[in-house]
Amino acid sequence: CADALEIVRRYGIELPDAARALLETGAGETIKPADERLAGVSTHLIATPQQALEAAADVARAAGITPVLLGDRLEGEARDVGKVLAGVALQVRTHGQPVPPPCVLLSGGETTVTVRGNGRGGRNVEFLLALAIALDAAPGIDAVAGDTDGVDGQEEVAGAFIGPDTLARAWEKGIRPRDSLDNNDGHGFFEALGDALVTGPTLTNVNDFRAILIT
């Protein structure tokens, strides 16, 4: 309550009497971990980012594909993460390291996007577009990325798919991949190619999911 009151005072916010009383008396304070009212409470996580990656790894193994879990907390600029994971994928494809193909690189977490343009974008499509550009049509590498709640950015689109032919198909349509990335227009880019991933609302959220398949 004290923090809220400080904000009210700092910005001169007019509050209804009831709301001000709630803050000034401390009656609106959130329950703290040591509160006796929580003595009989237990918390259980029934879905986590790590569980999502492990489930995907099980599917990969069943298909004879080696899963490589890169972590469930990858963060940073989406386009930078795309470049880095492109380097890892190319190392696998070219040198068979850290494991030989066929394998799938799995990762989770939430990246960020610094908005530079006025396109329709989200962190997963930005990641994929940067990944495709960095891979430069390398053969045998496909990827999917999406937000597990079914909404990437402000669009009712979870994410998208890329493959070795992604850039070529874009150029055939007169779309310049680098321009789309610079304009933060990942959704526009993949929608034009028919490669958007639309799941609808999943009613859950365990951050983002990324899979790069190297064959």
JOKADA-V777146 format. One record per pair of residues at least 24 apart in sequence whose ideal C-beta (glycine too) atoms are under 8 Angstrom apart, sorted by sequence separation. I is the first residue (numbers start at 1). J is the second residue. D is the distance in Angstrom with one decimal. If there is no record, write none. Layout:
[[I:J:D] [I:J:D]]
This chain:
[[4:28:7.7] [48:72:7.5] [49:73:7.5] [123:147:7.8] [140:164:7.1] [169:193:5.6] [1:26:5.2] [122:147:7.1] [139:164:5.3] [138:164:6.5] [160:186:7.2] [1:28:5.5] [125:152:6.1] [135:162:7.9] [137:164:5.2] [166:193:6.9] [1:29:4.9] [124:152:4.6] [125:153:7.5] [137:165:7.2] [123:152:6.7] [135:164:7.8] [137:166:7.7] [161:190:7.8] [166:195:7.1] [68:98:6.8] [81:111:5.2] [122:152:3.3] [123:153:6.9] [132:162:4.5] [137:167:5.5] [157:187:5.9] [160:190:3.8] [68:99:6.0] [122:153:2.8] [128:159:7.0] [131:162:6.4] [136:167:7.2] [137:168:6.5] [121:153:5.6] [122:154:7.4] [125:157:7.7] [128:160:5.3] [155:187:5.0] [66:99:5.2] [74:107:4.9] [78:111:4.0] [120:153:7.5] [122:155:6.2] [128:161:7.8] [129:162:8.0] [162:195:7.0] [66:100:7.9] [74:108:6.8] [75:109:5.4] [77:111:6.6] [78:112:6.7] [79:113:7.8] [120:154:7.6] [124:158:7.4] [125:159:6.3] [128:162:5.1] [132:166:4.7] [133:167:7.2] [153:187:7.0] [157:191:7.7] [161:195:4.8] [68:103:5.7] [70:105:5.8] [72:107:7.4] [73:108:7.2] [74:109:3.9] [75:110:6.5] [76:111:5.9] [77:112:6.2] [78:113:5.2] [120:155:6.2] [122:157:7.4] [124:159:3.9] [125:160:5.2] [132:167:6.0] [152:187:7.5] [160:195:5.1] [66:102:6.9] [67:103:7.0] [68:104:7.0] [70:106:6.5] [71:107:5.8] [72:108:4.0] [73:109:4.5] [75:111:6.2] [76:112:7.1] [77:113:7.2] [124:160:7.1] [160:196:5.3] [161:197:6.3] [65:102:4.7] [66:103:4.1] [67:104:5.4] [68:105:5.2] [69:106:5.2] [70:107:4.2] [71:108:7.2] [72:109:6.0] [74:111:7.0] [75:112:7.3] [77:114:6.4] [122:159:7.5] [159:196:7.8] [160:197:5.3] [64:102:7.1] [65:103:6.1] [66:104:7.4] [68:106:6.7] [69:107:7.5] [71:109:6.8] [159:197:4.5] [65:104:5.4] [67:106:5.7] [101:140:6.8] [157:196:5.0] [158:197:4.8] [113:153:7.8] [157:197:6.8] [158:198:6.5] [157:198:5.5] [158:199:4.6] [156:198:7.2] [60:103:8.0] [60:104:4.9] [82:126:7.5] [86:130:7.8] [133:177:5.5] [156:200:7.6] [158:202:7.9] [78:123:4.4] [82:127:4.6] [86:131:5.2] [90:135:7.0] [93:138:6.2] [132:177:6.7] [133:178:6.4] [60:106:7.8] [78:124:7.4] [81:127:5.8] [82:128:6.9] [85:131:6.3] [89:135:6.7] [93:139:7.8] [79:126:5.7] [82:129:7.3] [83:130:5.9] [87:134:7.4] [93:140:5.8] [56:104:7.6] [78:126:4.0] [79:127:7.1] [82:130:3.2] [83:131:7.6] [86:134:3.5] [90:138:6.1] [93:141:6.0] [129:177:6.5] [133:181:6.5] [57:106:6.2] [78:127:4.2] [81:130:7.8] [82:131:3.9] [86:135:5.0] [89:138:7.6] [150:199:4.5] [159:208:7.9] [56:106:5.5] [79:129:7.7] [80:130:7.6] [150:200:5.6] [151:201:7.3] [79:130:3.8] [82:133:7.9] [83:134:4.8] [90:141:7.8] [129:180:6.2] [130:181:6.1] [146:197:5.0] [150:201:4.9] [78:130:6.8] [82:134:6.2] [89:141:5.3] [129:181:4.9] [149:201:6.9] [150:202:4.6] [53:106:4.9] [144:197:6.6] [146:199:7.2] [149:202:5.6] [53:107:7.4] [89:143:7.9] [148:202:6.2] [149:203:7.8] [53:108:5.6] [126:181:7.1] [149:204:6.6] [52:108:6.4] [148:204:6.5] [149:205:4.0] [129:186:5.0] [148:205:5.6] [50:108:7.4] [126:184:6.6] [128:186:6.9] [147:205:7.5] [148:206:4.9] [49:108:4.0] [148:207:6.5] [49:109:6.8] [126:186:4.9] [129:189:5.9] [147:207:7.8] [148:208:6.9] [119:180:6.8] [125:186:2.8] [129:190:7.8] [147:208:5.5] [148:209:5.6] [124:186:7.7] [125:187:5.5] [128:190:7.3] [146:208:7.0] [147:209:7.9] [121:184:3.9] [145:208:6.6] [146:209:5.9] [119:183:4.1] [120:184:8.0] [121:185:6.0] [122:186:6.3] [125:189:7.1] [145:209:6.9] [117:182:6.0] [118:183:6.7] [119:184:4.7] [120:185:5.9] [121:186:4.5] [122:187:6.4] [125:190:5.8] [144:209:8.0] [145:210:4.3] [116:182:6.4] [117:183:3.3] [118:184:7.6] [119:185:2.5] [120:186:7.5] [121:187:5.9] [144:210:7.5] [145:211:7.5] [116:183:7.5] [117:184:4.5] [119:186:7.3] [120:187:4.1] [143:210:7.2] [144:211:5.3] [116:184:6.0] [117:185:6.5] [119:187:7.5] [120:188:5.1] [143:211:6.5] [115:184:5.6] [119:188:5.6] [143:212:4.4] [142:212:7.6] [143:213:6.9] [113:184:6.4] [141:212:6.6] [142:213:4.8] [141:213:7.2] [141:214:5.4] [142:215:7.9] [140:214:6.1] [141:215:7.9] [140:215:4.7] [131:212:7.5] [127:210:6.9] [124:208:5.8] [123:208:6.9] [124:210:7.6] [52:148:6.6] [110:207:5.0] [111:208:7.0] [108:206:7.2] [109:207:5.7] [110:208:5.5] [108:207:5.3] [109:208:6.5] [108:208:6.1] [108:209:5.9] [79:181:6.6] [108:210:7.1] [106:209:7.9] [107:210:4.7] [106:210:7.1] [105:210:7.8] [106:211:5.5] [105:211:7.1] [104:211:5.5] [105:212:4.2] [104:212:6.6] [104:213:4.9] [105:214:7.3] [103:213:7.9] [104:214:7.3] [102:213:7.4] [103:214:5.5] [102:214:6.7] [101:214:4.7] [102:215:4.7] [101:215:5.4] [93:214:5.3] [92:214:4.8] [89:212:5.1] [88:212:7.9] [85:210:7.4] [89:214:5.6] [85:212:6.1] [72:207:7.4] [74:210:7.8] [65:213:7.2] [56:209:7.3] [52:206:4.9] [51:206:7.2] [56:211:6.3] [53:209:7.6] [47:204:5.8] [49:206:4.7] [52:209:5.9] [48:206:5.9] [49:207:4.8] [47:206:5.4]]
